């Protein structure tokens, strides 16, 4: 397997190389690039391209998305970045995975395994599987949140729900703590696994594991009680009741 690394931090490049060769000593690293301009020049001057691209988002001379506006890069990509706000844009560019730094060997191995599985599908007579996987990349599995001067990562299984209050969107964890996040609920619907999360109305997006009880409510609606009490009622809007019931049954 041939890979290309686009990353402007030398320690991150060395770490990626170390993990890649640990995963498979036969992986060939074609080159290591550090900027948008250098990357554009490389793609324009090289006829042989890699099987897989590792791409940081914030490079020394701009965002790596600028590469795609100058070169038609149709390659499977694993994004590696310290920022989670670019996930939606990344998924538009043949993204296999979106790894937040510091990247662990376990996370990298899982992404490489996903790529290899997709490649096996593409080598088969029916290639629709790999096309579908690239068009519908993996769902977000963690969020980075801030509390004062501290930054921490929350895995999906640590999250109860998301809700909007005006233009502000909050993430609430399993302990009932709330964090402001820089996402719209509409974006979250695309980033989260629909088997785990359901948008019950214009305000709430809930995780199935957080649903403690469902009560019949007025006007053919339903009321949700979560594991941790919230100072707001969570009502399934009437037009969403049928789909919500299917979601609870695992038929979403």
N, C-alpha and C positions, 0 to 999 in steps of 0.2 A: 504494500500500500504506500502510495506517495502522498505526502502532505506538504502544505505550504503554511508557514506561520507569519501572520501579520500582527505585530505587537511591538509597542515602542518602549517597553520597560525590560531591560536586560535580565533582571532577576526572574521576571515572569517567563521570558523566553527559555531561560535555562531550566526552569521548573517544568515547563511544558515538554521540553525535549527529554528530560529525565523520566517523566511519567510515561511518555509515548514509548520510549525504548524499554521501559520496564514492562509495559503492557505487551509489546511485541518488538523484539530486537531487530526484526527484519523491516520495520517501518523506515522508509526513506524520506528524510526531510529535504525537500527540494531547495528551499531558500528561507531566509528570515528577513522580513521587511518591516520597516518602522514608521512609514508615513503613507499618506494618501497618494502623493505624487510618485513616490518610489513604487508603490503597488500598481498604479495605473501604467507606468512605464514597463513594469515587469510583464503584466498581462499583454501589453501591446507588442512586446518584443519576443515573447516566448510562445512557440507553437505548441509545445507539450505542457499541458496543465496538470495539476495534481488531482488525485481522487477525492481529496478532502481538504477543506480550508479551515484553519483556525484563525478567527478574526476578533481582535480587540475592537472596541467601538470608538473610544476616544484616543486618537492618534496624535502625534506631535504637531501635525498641521491641519487638524480638523477631524470631523466624524468620518468613520470608515464608510458610512452609507454614501458619501460623495464619490467613492470608487465606482459604484453601480451606475451613477449618472454619466460616467465617461467610458465605461467598458461594460459590455454585456456579459457579466460573470454568472454563468449558469452552472454553479457547483454546489454540492452539499456543503453547508457551513455549520460549524460549531462556534457560537459566539462566546467570548470570554470577556467579562467586564466587571468593574466594581460598582456599576450603576444599574439599578433595575428598571429605570423609567423608559428604557429604549426597547423593552421586550416586544411591544406591539409592532414597532417598525422592523425589528429583527425578523419576526415571523413572516414578513412579506418578502424576504429574500432567501428562499430555499434553506431556511434554518432547520437543522436537525435538533439542536439543543441550545439553551441559553444558560451558561454557567456563570454564577456570581463568584468573583474573587473573594477570598483565596480559594482557588479550585483544589479539590481534594482528588487523590488518586481514585477513590471509589466512584466519584461523580464522573471523572474523565473516562473510566473504564465502562461505566454504564452508557455513556454517550457513544463511545466507539463500538460497543456491542450493538447499539441501536443502528448505527451506520452500516455495520457489517450485515446485520439482518436485512436491512433495506437493499443492500447490494446483491444479496442472494436472491431476493425477490426479483430484482431487475434483470438478473441473469436467467431467470426462468422464462418459459414461453409467454406467460401472461405478466406484463410489467405494470399492470394497473395498480398493484399494491404499493410499489415504491412511489409512483406518481401521487397517489392519494396521501402517502405519508408526508411527502414534501409539501403538498398543498395544505395539509392539516398537521402542523408540527405538534410536538409534545406540549402538554399543558404545564403551566407554571406550578412549581412545587414548593416555593418558599418566597417570602417577602422580607425585605429589609426595612426596619422601622427605627425611628429615632425617639428617644426619651431623654429630654434635656440635652446634655452633651454626649450621651451614649447612643451607640448604634448597635442593634442586635438583629439577628435573623430568626424569623418564625417559620417553621415548617407548616405545611398545609394542615396536618393533623393537630396543630396547636391553635387553629383558628376556628371560632364559632361562626362568625358572620361578618358581613360588610354592610354598612348602611350610610345613606346620604342624609346630611342635615344642611339644607340649602345647597351651596356649591361645594361644601366640604364633605369628603368621603372618609369614613372611619373604618378601621379594622378592629374587631374585638376578639381577644384571645380567649382561651378556655377558662381563664381566671376572671374574666370580665374586664380586663384592662383594655382601654381604647387608645388607638394610635391614629393620627392623621396620615393618610397616604396620598400620593400624587397620582391617583387614577380616577377615572370616571367609572360608574357602575357598568356603563355600556362596554368599556374596555375590559373590565373584569369578566364580563360574561364570555368574551372571546378567549381570554387567557386561562380560565379555570375549567377543570374537567366537569362537564354537565352531569356526569353520574354522581358527583359529590356536591355540586352547588346548584341551587335553583333560585332564580329571581322571583320572589313571591309577589312583589308589587314594585312600584316606582322607587321605593326607598330601601328595601331590604334584599340582600342576597345571602342565603343561609346555606350552611353545610349540613348534610344529612345526618352526620353523627351528633350534631348539636341539638337536633329536634328531640325534645324530651316527651312532648305530648302534643296532640292536635285536637282542638275542640271545635264543635259545631258552633258557628257564630251567626249573627243576624244576616238577613238578605242573602242566604245561600253561600255565605263566605265561611272561611275557616280561620281559627286563631291558633298560632303556634306558641308553645312554651318551650324555651330553650333550657339547656343545662344550667346556665347562669342567668339570673333575673336581669332584665334590662328595663330601664325606666321609660320604655316605649312599647306600645302594643305592636305585635307583628301579625298583621292580618293578610291572609292570602286573598288577593282581589278576585272578584267573582269570575272574571274571564280566564283566570289562571287556575281555578280549582281543579278542573278535569286533568290538566297537564301535571299539576302538583301531585294528584293521587297516583298517576302513572309513574311519576318520578319516585314516589315512596315505594312503589312496588318493583322498581328497577326496570321500568319499561320506557324510560325517557330516551 
